[in-house]
Every structure is written in structure tokens, then in C-alpha cells.
Amino acid sequence: MDSQKLISGLYNLTELEQLINSQATFWRPLVFTNGCFDLIHAGHVRYLWATKSLGRSLIVGLNSDWSVQNLKPQKEGYPMRPIIPQTQRAEVLAALKPVDGVVIFNETTATKIIERLKPDIYVKGGDYSVETLPEAQKVKNYGGKVSIIQIEVPTSTTGIINSILPKNSV
């Protein structure tokens, strides 16, 4: 059996696109964010709650294992990223209360998902700016809004990894 079908709230892109188009009043205004979400921490949870508050439903685009490896190449002394496999990361995200759906993508940007789902609001964390987001222009082209949410809990997966590894290993 396909393990993705066992995870409630995990969709493939075509299925999600059809759902949103056929049930627009349930999904819209649609808020979309994306990321690796490797080791879920309080910063992620607060960010997802703040993101969800901008619309009716929240879809999270989750970088696949392949795309995480391309975005975060292995550094000497560090474990290979992602730490957690994509289906497990998807399951944790889908179980979080503010998240209405998760879609895994293989690219290094979420541009293709954005082109198809056309979220009303695209959100990223305060460590980004609208000018540096490759997806921002796509969103603006169809009349969507781009929003940057300031990070409330200054923590990161890399910081967590650094606190776990012995001081002389990195």
C-alpha cells in the first residue's frame, strides 16, 4: 500500500488542485507556504499558526528529500539532510492543527505548485524578503499577495543540530 495514502492531509498536486477548484468556498482564501520542515520546533509551529491566520486554509509545500539535499548539501561533520524522511515530515506537518494539507514537491522552489494552485496569499518567514523570493513574481503576476512573517522564536534546524553534536565534531 502507498504510505502517502495512509497520511490524512497529504495530497499529490493534481488531487489538491482538483479539490481546491471544485470546493473553492472551503479552501479560499488559500494561504500557501513551503519549506523543508526537517526537525519541527516551536518556531515552525508559531509560524504555521501565524500563516494560517491570513486565510481560510493553509497548504504547506514540503521539499522532498531530493530537493532538501540540493538546497542543503552535506557539510563535513554534519549529518546528511534531511534528518527526517519526507513521508515522516509530511505526516507530522499534516497532523498540526493549522495545516489543512501538505503536498511534497521535488523542485528547489515552489514555483510550479504556485502556478497550479494560485494561492491567494504566499507566505515565507522573516529570514526572506519579497525581493529574494523566486516565487514572488509568479504570485504577483496572477494578482496574489506575498507576505513575510517575522520569526517569533529564533531557532533553526541547523542550530538544533549544532546543539546536539559534540563541540569538537564541527
Sine and cosine of phi, psi and omega as CSV:
sin_phi,cos_phi,sin_psi,cos_psi,sin_omega,cos_omega
0.00,0.00,0.60,-0.80,0.02,-1.00
-0.92,0.38,0.87,-0.49,-0.06,-1.00
-0.90,0.45,-0.46,0.89,0.01,-1.00
-0.91,0.41,-0.52,0.86,0.00,-1.00
-0.95,0.33,-0.32,0.95,0.02,-1.00
-0.98,0.18,-0.23,0.97,-0.07,-1.00
-0.99,-0.15,0.94,-0.35,0.04,-1.00
-0.92,0.39,0.75,-0.66,0.01,-1.00
1.00,-0.09,-0.06,1.00,0.07,-1.00
-0.99,-0.13,0.82,-0.57,-0.07,-1.00
-0.83,-0.56,0.43,-0.90,0.27,-0.96
-1.00,0.04,0.30,-0.96,-0.15,-0.99
-0.89,0.46,-0.67,0.74,-0.02,-1.00
-0.90,0.44,-0.72,0.69,0.01,-1.00
-0.87,0.50,-0.70,0.71,-0.01,-1.00
-0.91,0.41,-0.69,0.73,0.03,-1.00
-0.86,0.51,-0.69,0.72,0.02,-1.00
-0.90,0.43,-0.68,0.73,0.03,-1.00
-0.87,0.50,-0.74,0.67,-0.03,-1.00
-0.90,0.44,-0.69,0.73,-0.01,-1.00
-0.92,0.38,-0.57,0.82,-0.05,-1.00
-1.00,0.07,-0.32,0.95,-0.03,-1.00
-0.74,-0.67,0.78,0.63,-0.11,-0.99
-0.83,0.55,-0.61,0.79,-0.03,-1.00
-0.92,0.39,-0.43,0.91,0.08,-1.00
-0.97,0.23,-0.64,0.77,-0.15,-0.99
-1.00,-0.05,-0.50,0.86,-0.15,-0.99
-0.98,-0.21,0.59,-0.81,0.10,0.99
-0.94,0.33,0.77,-0.64,-0.05,-1.00
-1.00,-0.03,0.80,-0.60,0.06,-1.00
-0.95,-0.30,0.67,-0.75,-0.03,-1.00
-0.74,-0.68,0.68,-0.73,0.17,-0.99
-0.66,-0.75,0.21,-0.98,0.00,-1.00
-0.51,-0.86,0.34,-0.94,0.04,-1.00
0.17,-0.99,-0.07,-1.00,-0.03,-1.00
-0.99,0.11,-0.63,0.78,0.02,-1.00
0.71,0.70,0.80,0.60,-0.11,-0.99
-0.95,0.30,-0.85,0.52,0.08,-1.00
-0.90,-0.44,0.97,-0.24,-0.07,-1.00
-0.90,0.43,0.75,-0.66,-0.01,-1.00
-0.68,-0.73,0.06,-1.00,-0.07,-1.00
-0.85,0.53,-0.58,0.82,0.05,-1.00
-0.86,0.51,-0.68,0.74,0.05,-1.00
-0.88,0.47,-0.73,0.68,-0.07,-1.00
-0.89,0.46,-0.73,0.69,0.02,-1.00
-0.90,0.44,-0.64,0.77,0.04,-1.00
-0.88,0.48,-0.70,0.71,-0.01,-1.00
-0.91,0.41,-0.63,0.78,0.06,-1.00
-0.89,0.45,-0.72,0.69,0.00,-1.00
-0.89,0.45,-0.63,0.77,0.01,-1.00
-0.91,0.42,-0.73,0.68,0.00,-1.00
-0.86,0.51,-0.56,0.83,-0.06,-1.00
-0.90,0.43,-0.21,0.98,-0.03,-1.00
-0.99,0.10,-0.17,0.99,-0.04,-1.00
-0.39,-0.92,-0.26,-0.97,-0.02,-1.00
-1.00,0.07,-0.67,0.74,-0.03,-1.00
-0.71,-0.70,0.44,-0.90,-0.03,-1.00
-0.84,-0.54,0.84,-0.54,0.13,-0.99
-0.95,-0.31,0.73,-0.69,0.05,-1.00
-0.94,-0.34,0.84,-0.54,0.15,-0.99
-1.00,0.08,0.85,-0.52,-0.06,-1.00
-0.96,-0.29,0.84,-0.54,0.06,-1.00
-0.87,0.49,0.75,-0.66,0.07,-1.00
-0.91,0.41,0.21,-0.98,0.07,-1.00
-0.82,0.57,-0.69,0.72,-0.01,-1.00
-0.86,0.50,-0.72,0.69,-0.05,-1.00
-0.94,0.35,-0.56,0.83,0.07,-1.00
-0.89,0.46,-0.70,0.72,0.00,-1.00
-0.88,0.48,-0.53,0.85,0.03,-1.00
-0.98,0.17,-0.51,0.86,0.04,-1.00
-0.99,0.16,-0.53,0.85,-0.08,-1.00
-0.77,-0.63,0.96,0.29,-0.03,-1.00
-0.87,0.49,0.46,-0.89,-0.05,-1.00
-0.90,0.44,0.71,-0.70,0.07,-1.00
-0.95,-0.30,0.51,-0.86,0.00,-1.00
-0.86,0.52,0.75,-0.66,0.01,-1.00
1.00,0.02,-0.13,0.99,0.00,-1.00
-0.94,-0.34,0.47,-0.89,0.07,-1.00
-0.95,0.32,0.37,-0.93,0.07,-1.00
-0.91,0.42,0.68,-0.74,0.06,-1.00
-0.98,-0.18,0.54,-0.84,0.01,1.00
-0.97,0.22,0.37,-0.93,0.07,-1.00
-0.96,0.28,-0.70,0.72,-0.05,-1.00
-0.98,-0.22,0.76,-0.65,0.01,-1.00
-0.90,0.44,0.43,-0.90,-0.12,-0.99
-0.83,0.55,-0.65,0.76,-0.03,-1.00
-0.93,0.37,-0.54,0.84,0.05,-1.00
-0.96,0.29,-0.64,0.77,0.06,-1.00
-0.88,0.47,-0.66,0.75,0.02,-1.00
-0.89,0.45,-0.67,0.75,-0.01,-1.00
-0.89,0.46,-0.69,0.73,0.02,-1.00
-0.90,0.43,-0.73,0.68,0.02,-1.00
-0.86,0.51,-0.73,0.69,-0.04,-1.00
-0.89,0.46,-0.43,0.90,-0.01,-1.00
-0.99,0.15,-0.22,0.98,-0.01,-1.00
-0.97,0.25,0.70,-0.72,-0.13,-0.99
-0.83,0.56,-0.66,0.75,-0.03,-1.00
-0.96,0.28,-0.21,0.98,-0.10,-0.99
-1.00,-0.04,0.83,-0.56,0.01,-1.00
-0.99,-0.11,-0.30,0.95,0.02,-1.00
-0.15,-0.99,0.45,-0.89,0.02,-1.00
-0.77,-0.64,0.67,-0.74,0.10,-0.99
-0.74,-0.67,0.79,-0.61,0.00,-1.00
-1.00,0.04,0.69,-0.72,0.03,-1.00
-0.76,-0.65,0.50,-0.87,-0.12,-0.99
-1.00,-0.10,-0.20,0.98,-0.05,-1.00
-0.99,0.12,0.16,-0.99,0.04,-1.00
-1.00,0.04,-0.20,0.98,0.13,-0.99
-0.80,-0.60,0.28,-0.96,-0.01,-1.00
-1.00,-0.09,0.30,0.95,-0.08,-1.00
-0.84,0.54,-0.69,0.72,-0.02,-1.00
-0.90,0.43,-0.65,0.76,0.04,-1.00
-0.90,0.44,-0.71,0.71,-0.01,-1.00
-0.87,0.49,-0.67,0.74,0.03,-1.00
-0.85,0.52,-0.59,0.81,-0.06,-1.00
-1.00,0.06,-0.67,0.74,-0.06,-1.00
-1.00,0.08,-0.42,0.91,-0.04,-1.00
0.72,0.70,0.89,0.45,0.02,-1.00
-0.88,0.48,0.54,-0.84,0.04,-1.00
-0.93,0.37,-0.56,0.83,-0.02,-1.00
-0.69,-0.72,0.80,-0.60,0.08,-1.00
-0.96,-0.29,0.78,-0.62,-0.12,-0.99
-0.83,-0.55,0.65,-0.76,0.15,-0.99
-0.69,-0.73,0.28,-0.96,-0.01,-1.00
-0.97,0.25,0.27,-0.96,-0.08,-1.00
-0.90,0.43,-0.10,0.99,0.09,-1.00
-0.99,0.14,0.04,1.00,0.08,-1.00
-0.90,-0.44,0.23,-0.97,0.17,-0.98
-0.74,-0.67,0.39,-0.92,-0.01,-1.00
-0.84,0.54,-0.61,0.79,-0.04,-1.00
-0.91,0.41,-0.46,0.89,-0.06,-1.00
-0.99,-0.14,-0.03,1.00,-0.01,-1.00
-1.00,0.08,0.87,-0.49,0.01,-1.00
-0.91,0.42,-0.39,0.92,-0.03,-1.00
-0.99,0.11,-0.32,0.95,-0.15,-0.99
-0.85,0.53,-0.70,0.72,-0.05,-1.00
-0.91,0.42,-0.61,0.79,0.06,-1.00
-0.86,0.51,-0.71,0.71,-0.01,-1.00
-0.89,0.46,-0.73,0.68,0.00,-1.00
-0.90,0.45,-0.57,0.82,-0.04,-1.00
-0.87,0.50,-0.56,0.83,0.00,-1.00
-0.98,-0.18,0.12,0.99,0.08,-1.00
1.00,-0.07,0.18,0.98,0.05,-1.00
-0.98,0.20,0.17,-0.99,-0.02,-1.00
-0.94,-0.34,0.61,-0.79,0.10,-1.00
-0.94,-0.34,0.76,-0.65,-0.03,-1.00
-0.78,-0.62,0.68,-0.74,0.06,-1.00
-0.94,-0.34,0.81,-0.58,0.00,-1.00
-0.96,-0.28,0.79,-0.61,0.01,-1.00
-0.92,0.38,0.62,-0.79,-0.04,-1.00
-0.98,0.22,0.83,-0.55,-0.08,-1.00
-1.00,0.09,-0.63,0.78,-0.01,-1.00
-0.92,-0.40,0.96,-0.29,-0.09,-1.00
-0.97,0.26,0.98,0.20,0.05,-1.00
-0.72,-0.69,0.31,-0.95,0.00,-1.00
-0.50,-0.86,0.34,-0.94,0.06,-1.00
-0.87,0.49,-0.66,0.75,0.02,-1.00
-0.88,0.48,-0.66,0.75,0.04,-1.00
-0.89,0.46,-0.64,0.77,0.04,-1.00
-0.90,0.44,-0.71,0.70,0.03,-1.00
-0.86,0.51,-0.70,0.71,0.00,-1.00
-0.88,0.47,-0.57,0.82,-0.01,-1.00
-0.97,0.25,-0.36,0.93,0.00,-1.00
-1.00,0.05,-0.63,0.78,-0.06,-1.00
-0.94,0.34,0.56,-0.83,0.08,-1.00
-0.85,0.53,0.60,-0.80,-0.09,-1.00
-0.84,0.54,-0.51,0.86,-0.04,-1.00
-1.00,0.01,0.05,1.00,-0.05,-1.00
-1.00,0.01,-0.29,0.96,-0.01,-1.00
-0.85,-0.52,0.00,0.00,0.00,0.00
